Amino acid sequence: MGFGILFIGYIIANIFTLTSYSFVGMLLGYFIIFCALLELRKYCPTFLYAIIASVLMLFCSFFECFAGINELLDLGMLTNAGTLKQVFVIIEFIITMTFNFTLLYGIADLARRVDFPEIRTKAYRNMIFVGIFNAYQLFLFMPFEFINKEKTFLMSTLMILLFVYVVVNLALIFKCYAFICPQGQEDMARKPSRFAFVNKIRARNEAKEQETIDYYNKKLEEKRNRNSNTNNKKHKKK
């Protein structure tokens, strides 16, 4: 459906932000995400909002890539680089926040359409994580003196929050990849993944689901037998 590609793109776009070459990861990652969202829109039109946001993220990535190469090679092609960087940070903050919310909203709406309440609930939960991260990041933009004094500690906290929301989003996307399939393929045999760990997770989850089904079927059968025996005893008394 596109969730596998989305998972890979999301990893690249976010992991590279922790390195000195974040501009390369953003450009490649958001291009992959854009391609994945085009595929997902075939199944849920709500992903259109995330597609628009991902296009804006691509523009940001192009600019950051250009600025990164300019700084790396000392080309001097950007005048007033400091002011431009401040403006860009604010714009990127708004677009990144919009992208994450629209992506999660698209997943929630798709989960509603396929009647998967667990994924829908987790998508809304992840929106809260993203909101907390963005609120904290916005707080760090404030011109308070103690923010500069405690910058190391506050930035460390920001990185922890970033790690948390990226991990919970990746876990959600992976769950969508593992359990949501196109309409009409629900009863088809699942194609094995290229990754062994994915197949192991699927097998473990399917085994648990089968155990639960067998357990409730057994209980239901026992209840039917008890009711049948009770009815038989009543007939004998009569």
Secondary structure, 3 states (H helix, E strand, C coil): CCHHHHHHHHHHHHHHHHCCCHHHHHHHHHHHHHHHHHHHCCCCCCHHHHHHHHHHHHHHHHHHHHHHHHHHHCCCCCCCHHHHHHHHHHHHHHHHHHHHHHHHHHHHHHHHHCCCHHHHHHHHHHHHHHHHHHHHHHHHCCCCHHHHHCHHHHHHHHHHHHHHHHHHHHHHHHHHHHHCCCCCCCCCCCCCCCCHHHHHHHHHHHHHHHHHHHHHHHHHHHHHHHHHHHHHHHHHHC
